[in-house]
Amino acid sequence: MIETLNQLDTALFLWLNGRYTPWLDPIMLWVTERNNWFPFYALLIGWLVYRFRKQAIAQILTIAAAVAVADQLASSVLKPLTHRLRPCHELALQKLIHPVLECGGLYSFVSSHASTTFALATTLWLLLGKQYPLFKWVFLWAAVVSYSRIYVAAHYPLDVLAGTGLGVLSAFLCVLIMQGWQNRFVTPDNRLVD
């Protein structure tokens, strides 16, 4: 069963990674680089502080916690536990793939990019989605970043899918903890997050 799943995952990876075009390479390289998104994060934090003032503290801490939990579970727990090699480290695949950047770390399951971007998107949606429906578009951003990991040959589709699930679960967990803390220690009139 696991071998069949691995074969299907590899076949889907090769098909998706093979759908490259030279003009898209620099775009996907830019999308996949984490540091390129710091201005977006700074704008998001600035907007939260401007819009919510003191309430922004709980929102920012909850987002940061969800992202940190997702990242640590992906990088420090699951990758060392599963030891699944990245596609770009698999000798049998190296002549079949289209790598756009250096291979990076040894292990691929699960994608930290997928887990952290979906943790951020889900936390924003859970905290502010009713009030600001436009935050649904942050899921599109997370999906594009996650897909970029397949495009640059760093992850298999299952790595990205599992990372997405991990990010969503991390967000739910951190929002539940924040809401529990808020219900226990904050009066209704002084809620940090509505």
C-alpha positions in Angstrom: 0.0 0.0 0.0 2.7 2.5 1.0 4.8 1.5 -2.0 1.8 2.1 -4.4 1.1 5.5 -2.8 4.8 6.4 -3.2 4.7 5.4 -6.8 1.6 7.4 -7.5 3.0 10.4 -5.6 6.3 10.2 -7.7 4.4 9.9 -10.9 2.2 13.0 -10.1 5.3 14.9 -9.0 7.1 14.1 -12.3 4.0 15.2 -14.3 3.6 18.5 -12.3 7.3 19.2 -12.3 7.5 18.5 -16.0 4.9 21.3 -16.7 7.6 24.0 -16.5 8.2 26.9 -18.9 11.4 29.0 -18.9 9.6 32.3 -18.3 7.9 30.8 -15.2 11.2 29.7 -13.6 12.3 33.1 -12.2 8.8 33.7 -10.9 8.5 30.4 -9.1 12.1 30.9 -7.7 11.0 34.3 -6.3 7.7 32.8 -4.9 9.5 29.9 -3.2 12.1 32.1 -1.4 10.8 32.8 2.1 12.7 36.0 2.6 10.9 37.6 -0.4 7.7 37.6 1.7 9.0 39.7 4.6 7.4 42.9 3.2 4.0 41.1 3.0 4.4 40.0 6.6 5.4 43.5 7.7 2.4 45.0 5.9 0.1 42.5 7.6 1.5 43.2 11.0 1.3 47.0 10.4 -2.3 46.7 9.2 -3.3 44.6 12.3 -1.7 47.1 14.6 -3.3 50.0 12.8 -6.7 48.4 12.7 -6.9 46.6 16.0 -4.4 48.5 18.2 -4.1 46.6 21.5 -6.2 43.6 20.2 -3.5 43.1 17.5 -1.1 41.7 20.2 -3.2 38.5 20.7 -3.8 38.2 16.9 -0.1 38.5 16.1 0.9 36.1 18.9 -1.6 33.5 17.7 -0.5 33.8 14.1 3.2 33.5 15.2 2.4 30.5 17.4 0.5 28.7 14.7 3.4 29.3 12.2 6.0 28.2 14.7 4.1 25.1 15.7 3.6 24.1 12.1 7.3 24.8 11.2 8.7 22.8 14.2 6.4 19.8 13.7 7.4 19.7 10.0 11.1 20.4 10.3 12.0 19.0 13.7 9.6 16.1 14.1 8.3 14.7 10.8 11.2 15.2 8.5 13.7 13.5 10.9 11.1 10.8 11.7 10.2 9.8 8.1 13.6 10.3 6.4 11.9 10.7 3.0 14.4 12.1 0.6 13.6 15.2 -1.4 13.0 14.4 -5.1 16.1 16.4 -6.1 18.1 14.1 -3.8 16.8 10.9 -5.4 19.4 9.6 -7.8 16.8 7.8 -9.9 14.9 11.0 -10.5 17.7 13.5 -11.0 17.7 13.2 -14.8 13.9 13.4 -15.0 13.3 16.5 -13.0 13.5 20.2 -13.6 15.2 21.7 -10.6 15.2 25.5 -10.4 17.4 26.0 -7.4 19.9 24.1 -5.2 18.3 21.1 -3.6 18.5 22.2 0.0 17.9 20.0 3.0 17.9 16.2 2.7 14.4 15.4 3.8 11.0 16.4 2.3 8.1 15.0 4.3 6.3 17.3 5.1 6.7 20.7 3.3 7.5 23.4 5.8 6.5 26.0 3.2 3.1 24.5 2.9 2.7 24.0 6.7 3.7 27.6 7.6 1.8 29.4 4.8 -1.4 27.5 5.5 -1.0 28.0 9.2 -0.9 31.7 8.6 -3.8 31.7 6.1 -6.0 29.6 8.3 -5.2 31.6 11.5 -6.1 34.8 9.7 -9.3 33.3 8.4 -10.4 31.9 11.8 -9.6 35.2 13.5 -10.8 37.7 11.0 -12.5 35.9 8.1 -16.1 36.8 9.1 -15.2 40.4 9.4 -12.9 40.6 6.4 -14.0 38.0 3.7 -11.1 39.1 1.5 -8.7 37.1 3.7 -9.9 34.0 1.8 -7.4 35.1 -0.9 -4.6 34.4 1.5 -5.3 30.7 0.9 -4.6 31.3 -2.8 -1.2 32.8 -1.9 -0.5 29.8 0.4 -1.4 27.4 -2.5 0.9 29.1 -4.9 3.8 29.1 -2.5 3.1 25.4 -1.8 2.9 24.6 -5.5 6.2 26.4 -6.1 7.9 23.7 -3.9 6.8 21.0 -6.5 7.8 23.3 -9.4 11.4 23.8 -8.1 11.7 20.0 -7.4 11.9 20.3 -3.6 8.8 18.4 -2.6 6.4 15.7 -3.8 2.7 16.5 -3.9 2.0 14.4 -0.8 4.6 16.4 1.1 2.7 19.6 0.2 -0.7 18.0 1.0 0.4 16.8 4.4 2.1 20.1 5.1 -1.2 21.9 4.3 -3.0 19.7 6.7 -0.4 20.2 9.4 -0.7 24.0 8.9 -4.4 24.0 9.1 -4.4 21.8 12.3 -1.7 24.0 13.9 -3.9 27.1 13.2 -7.0 25.5 14.7 -5.0 24.4 17.8 -3.5 27.8 18.4 -6.8 29.6 17.9 -8.6 27.3 20.2 -5.9 27.8 22.9 -6.1 31.6 22.4 -9.9 31.6 22.6 -9.7 29.4 25.7 -7.3 31.8 27.4 -9.5 34.7 26.3 -12.6 33.1 27.7 -10.9 32.3 31.0 -9.0 35.5 31.7 -10.5 38.3 29.7 -13.9 39.9 30.4 -16.3 40.2 27.4 -15.9 44.0 27.3 -12.1 43.7 27.0 -11.8 40.9 24.4 -8.6 41.0 22.5 -10.1 39.1 19.5 -13.7 39.1 18.6 
